[in-house]
Amino acid sequence: MATVKKSLIALTLGLMLCGLAAQSPDHQVTKAPTRIISVIPAATEILFAIGAGPQVVGVGSFDTFPPEVNKLPKVGALLDPDVERILSLKPELVLIYASQVDLKQQLQRAGIGVYEYRHAGLADVTTTIRALGDVTGHRDRATNVAEAIDRSLAEVRARVKGRSKPRTLLVFGHERGALRGIYASGGIGFLDDMLTIAGGANVFADVKQQAVQASTEQIIARRPEVILEIRASNSALQSADRAAETRVWDALGSLPAVRGHRVMFLVDDRLVIPGPRVAEGTRLMAQALHPGAFQ
């Protein structure tokens, strides 16, 4: 169980730190591939959203959406790609993290096309959607998906416009039952962009990193008015666990967020996977920060 927890944390950090922007494909495919593997949850969701799902023959260990992926072979993930399994599925194109240099080299030696996935800001989500639409032969559908995301984000902006922006600590991980190993959103990246659109002010906005390992001393100095903890659905936190994790913050009773009972825990993949459901995740953040705007 401890190994699984560490893997989940590593995966989250990998998503935060794996790159700077959407990347064009580095492959030899001259036509739309009919056999695709993705080890990246966000990219897998994109493929199915743009109509390329029937071309997908393998997915990553942490892929859970859409439900169809549960019927496909699992081929590992960021830290443990199963190269033999990948090769056995005879893919024409494999979507990998840009940091998976060894995997890229092995695939290229086997003559398999590679798409290196990188992301940073929210805008890179729609850029990647459009790019994968071109690569997979689904340009029109991809354009529609990207435009729908932009419209949904604009609606969230309009809902919270003119409302005060609470100083928010956006946390995506820490040790279970303790305020140690706290990881929070810094001032760049898709999480910071989501928080801004949702009507919050990131207390670490001045730290130009996607992820900040924050000490309790730093958090006390930043005096957040809201503490918003987010987790992926596979974090296995039950309602009682979430309540207990929320109470952990009582140790910092001087914080405005704690005094004002504005420590919130949200468990939903849409909040942490920068894919086609990212606008829905942004709306969930906005509803937590500004419930009156959505009544």
BAVEXMI-651578 format. One record per residue (C-alpha): x, y, z; residue number from 1. Coordinates in nm, 2 decimals, decimal comma. Layout:
BEGIN
      X      Y      Z num
      X      Y      Z NUM
...
! end
This chain:
BEGIN
      X      Y      Z num
   0,00   0,00   0,00   1
   0,28   0,24   0,08   2
   0,44   0,17  -0,26   3
   0,11   0,25  -0,43   4
   0,07   0,58  -0,24   5
   0,43   0,68  -0,33   6
   0,35   0,60  -0,70   7
   0,04   0,81  -0,69   8
   0,23   1,10  -0,55   9
   0,51   1,06  -0,80  10
   0,26   1,05  -1,08  11
   0,10   1,37  -0,96  12
   0,44   1,54  -0,94  13
   0,53   1,40  -1,28  14
   0,22   1,57  -1,42  15
   0,33   1,90  -1,25  16
   0,69   1,89  -1,37  17
   0,71   1,69  -1,69  18
   0,74   1,97  -1,93  19
   0,69   2,33  -2,04  20
   0,45   2,32  -2,33  21
   0,26   2,10  -2,57  22
   0,50   1,93  -2,81  23
   0,47   1,84  -3,17  24
   0,50   1,47  -3,25  25
   0,84   1,32  -3,30  26
   0,76   1,03  -3,52  27
   0,78   0,88  -3,86  28
   0,41   0,81  -3,92  29
   0,30   0,96  -4,25  30
  -0,07   0,87  -4,21  31
  -0,32   0,85  -3,93  32
  -0,21   0,55  -3,71  33
  -0,45   0,27  -3,66  34
  -0,28   0,14  -3,34  35
  -0,20   0,39  -3,07  36
  -0,08   0,34  -2,71  37
  -0,10   0,62  -2,45  38
   0,06   0,60  -2,10  39
  -0,07   0,94  -2,00  40
  -0,42   0,98  -1,85  41
  -0,48   1,32  -2,00  42
  -0,37   1,22  -2,34  43
  -0,58   0,90  -2,33  44
  -0,89   1,11  -2,24  45
  -0,81   1,34  -2,53  46
  -0,79   1,05  -2,78  47
  -1,13   0,92  -2,68  48
  -1,28   1,27  -2,67  49
  -1,17   1,35  -3,03  50
  -1,29   1,02  -3,17  51
  -0,96   0,83  -3,18  52
  -1,07   0,58  -2,91  53
  -1,11   0,29  -3,16  54
  -0,74   0,34  -3,26  55
  -0,62   0,29  -2,90  56
  -0,49  -0,06  -2,82  57
  -0,32   0,00  -2,49  58
  -0,33   0,25  -2,20  59
  -0,14   0,35  -1,89  60
  -0,18   0,19  -1,54  61
  -0,35   0,50  -1,40  62
  -0,60   0,55  -1,69  63
  -0,96   0,51  -1,58  64
  -1,16   0,74  -1,81  65
  -1,36   0,69  -2,02  66
  -1,48   0,35  -1,89  67
  -1,38   0,19  -2,22  68
  -1,01   0,21  -2,12  69
  -1,07  -0,05  -1,85  70
  -1,11  -0,32  -2,12  71
  -0,77  -0,23  -2,28  72
  -0,43  -0,38  -2,19  73
  -0,24  -0,18  -1,92  74
   0,12  -0,10  -2,02  75
   0,26   0,08  -1,71  76
   0,30   0,45  -1,66  77
   0,54   0,73  -1,60  78
   0,78   0,54  -1,37  79
   0,72   0,18  -1,48  80
   0,65   0,15  -1,86  81
   0,63  -0,21  -1,97  82
   0,83  -0,20  -2,29  83
   0,78  -0,57  -2,37  84
   0,40  -0,53  -2,33  85
   0,40  -0,22  -2,55  86
   0,60  -0,39  -2,82  87
   0,37  -0,69  -2,82  88
   0,07  -0,47  -2,90  89
   0,24  -0,36  -3,22  90
   0,16   0,01  -3,20  91
   0,23   0,26  -3,48  92
   0,23   0,55  -3,24  93
   0,30   0,57  -2,86  94
   0,22   0,88  -2,65  95
   0,47   0,92  -2,37  96
   0,59   1,18  -2,12  97
   0,87   1,40  -2,25  98
   1,08   1,29  -1,95  99
   1,06   0,92  -2,05 100
   1,39   0,95  -2,25 101
   1,48   0,58  -2,22 102
   1,14   0,46  -2,34 103
   1,15   0,70  -2,63 104
   1,49   0,56  -2,74 105
   1,37   0,20  -2,72 106
   1,06   0,28  -2,92 107
   1,25   0,46  -3,19 108
   1,49   0,17  -3,22 109
   1,19  -0,05  -3,28 110
   1,07   0,19  -3,56 111
   0,76   0,30  -3,36 112
   0,64   0,65  -3,38 113
   0,65   0,86  -3,06 114
   0,45   1,16  -2,95 115
   0,62   1,34  -2,66 116
   0,36   1,49  -2,42 117
   0,44   1,81  -2,24 118
   0,22   2,06  -2,06 119
   0,23   2,36  -1,85 120
  -0,06   2,60  -1,87 121
  -0,43   2,56  -1,93 122
  -0,39   2,69  -2,28 123
  -0,16   2,39  -2,36 124
  -0,46   2,15  -2,30 125
  -0,64   2,28  -2,61 126
  -0,32   2,31  -2,80 127
  -0,25   1,94  -2,74 128
  -0,61   1,85  -2,83 129
  -0,57   2,02  -3,17 130
  -0,23   1,86  -3,22 131
  -0,35   1,51  -3,15 132
  -0,65   1,58  -3,38 133
  -0,40   1,64  -3,66 134
  -0,19   1,34  -3,58 135
  -0,47   1,09  -3,55 136
  -0,69   1,21  -3,84 137
  -0,96   1,38  -3,63 138
  -0,89   1,75  -3,68 139
  -1,25   1,86  -3,70 140
  -1,37   1,67  -3,39 141
  -1,06   1,80  -3,20 142
  -1,14   2,16  -3,30 143
  -1,49   2,12  -3,16 144
  -1,37   1,98  -2,83 145
  -1,11   2,26  -2,79 146
  -1,37   2,53  -2,87 147
  -1,62   2,37  -2,62 148
  -1,35   2,39  -2,35 149
  -1,29   2,76  -2,42 150
  -1,66   2,84  -2,41 151
  -1,70   2,65  -2,08 152
  -1,40   2,83  -1,92 153
  -1,54   3,17  -2,04 154
  -1,87   3,08  -1,87 155
  -1,69   3,01  -1,54 156
  -1,51   3,34  -1,57 157
  -1,84   3,52  -1,62 158
  -1,99   3,36  -1,32 159
  -1,73   3,47  -1,08 160
  -1,66   3,81  -1,24 161
  -1,66   4,10  -0,99 162
  -1,65   3,87  -0,68 163
  -1,37   3,90  -0,42 164
  -1,08   3,66  -0,48 165
  -1,00   3,47  -0,16 166
  -0,63   3,40  -0,10 167
  -0,62   3,03  -0,17 168
  -0,37   2,76  -0,09 169
  -0,42   2,49  -0,35 170
  -0,28   2,16  -0,22 171
  -0,25   1,84  -0,42 172
  -0,06   1,62  -0,17 173
   0,09   1,57   0,17 174
   0,17   1,29   0,41 175
  -0,14   1,11   0,53 176
  -0,26   1,25   0,87 177
   0,02   1,51   0,90 178
   0,12   1,85   0,76 179
   0,45   1,72   0,62 180
   0,55   1,68   0,26 181
   0,30   1,94   0,15 182
   0,28   2,00  -0,22 183
   0,09   2,30  -0,35 184
   0,04   2,48  -0,68 185
   0,29   2,75  -0,76 186
   0,23   3,05  -0,98 187
   0,25   2,88  -1,32 188
   0,09   2,57  -1,46 189
  -0,26   2,44  -1,53 190
  -0,37   2,43  -1,17 191
  -0,28   2,79  -1,11 192
  -0,46   2,88  -1,43 193
  -0,77   2,69  -1,32 194
  -0,76   2,86  -0,98 195
  -0,74   3,20  -1,13 196
  -1,03   3,14  -1,36 197
  -1,23   2,99  -1,07 198
  -1,20   3,32  -0,89 199
  -0,92   3,25  -0,64 200
  -0,59   3,42  -0,57 201
  -0,30   3,17  -0,54 202
  -0,10   3,24  -0,22 203
   0,21   3,11  -0,40 204
   0,15   3,31  -0,72 205
   0,49   3,48  -0,69 206
   0,67   3,14  -0,69 207
   0,71   3,07  -1,06 208
   0,70   2,69  -1,04 209
   0,43   2,45  -1,11 210
   0,47   2,27  -0,78 211
   0,59   2,41  -0,44 212
   0,70   2,19  -0,15 213
   0,56   2,42   0,12 214
   0,65   2,42   0,49 215
   0,40   2,51   0,76 216
   0,60   2,82   0,83 217
   0,57   2,94   0,47 218
   0,19   2,87   0,48 219
   0,14   3,06   0,80 220
   0,33   3,35   0,65 221
   0,11   3,35   0,34 222
  -0,22   3,35   0,55 223
  -0,45   3,17   0,31 224
  -0,82   3,25   0,35 225
  -0,91   2,92   0,18 226
  -0,73   2,59   0,18 227
  -0,84   2,37  -0,11 228
  -0,71   2,02  -0,12 229
  -0,76   1,82  -0,44 230
  -0,70   1,46  -0,52 231
  -0,75   1,21  -0,80 232
  -1,03   0,96  -0,76 233
  -0,79   0,67  -0,73 234
  -0,64   0,82  -0,41 235
  -0,88   0,58  -0,23 236
  -0,98   0,84   0,03 237
  -1,32   0,77   0,18 238
  -1,55   1,04   0,33 239
  -1,42   0,97   0,68 240
  -1,06   0,99   0,56 241
  -1,13   1,33   0,39 242
  -1,29   1,46   0,71 243
  -0,98   1,35   0,91 244
  -0,74   1,50   0,66 245
  -0,94   1,83   0,67 246
  -0,90   1,83   1,05 247
  -0,52   1,80   1,02 248
  -0,52   2,17   0,94 249
  -0,66   2,25   1,28 250
  -0,30   2,25   1,40 251
  -0,26   2,58   1,22 252
  -0,55   2,75   1,40 253
  -0,41   3,10   1,33 254
  -0,48   3,07   0,96 255
  -0,78   3,27   0,84 256
  -0,89   2,96   0,64 257
  -0,90   2,74   0,95 258
  -1,06   3,01   1,17 259
  -1,32   3,07   0,90 260
  -1,39   2,69   0,84 261
  -1,28   2,72   0,48 262
  -1,07   2,41   0,45 263
  -1,22   2,20   0,17 264
  -1,13   1,86   0,03 265
  -1,23   1,77  -0,33 266
  -1,17   1,43  -0,48 267
  -1,23   1,43  -0,86 268
  -1,01   1,34  -1,15 269
  -1,14   1,64  -1,34 270
  -0,94   1,86  -1,10 271
  -0,60   1,70  -1,15 272
  -0,59   1,56  -1,51 273
  -0,53   1,84  -1,77 274
  -0,75   1,68  -2,04 275
  -1,08   1,74  -2,21 276
  -1,27   1,76  -1,88 277
  -1,05   2,04  -1,74 278
  -1,33   2,30  -1,78 279
  -1,55   2,08  -1,56 280
  -1,27   2,07  -1,30 281
  -1,24   2,45  -1,31 282
  -1,61   2,48  -1,25 283
  -1,58   2,25  -0,94 284
  -1,31   2,48  -0,80 285
  -1,53   2,78  -0,87 286
  -1,83   2,63  -0,70 287
  -1,62   2,56  -0,39 288
  -1,48   2,91  -0,38 289
  -1,79   3,09  -0,48 290
  -2,10   2,87  -0,41 291
  -2,33   3,17  -0,44 292
  -2,23   3,23  -0,80 293
  -2,38   2,89  -0,90 294
  -2,71   2,89  -0,72 295
! end
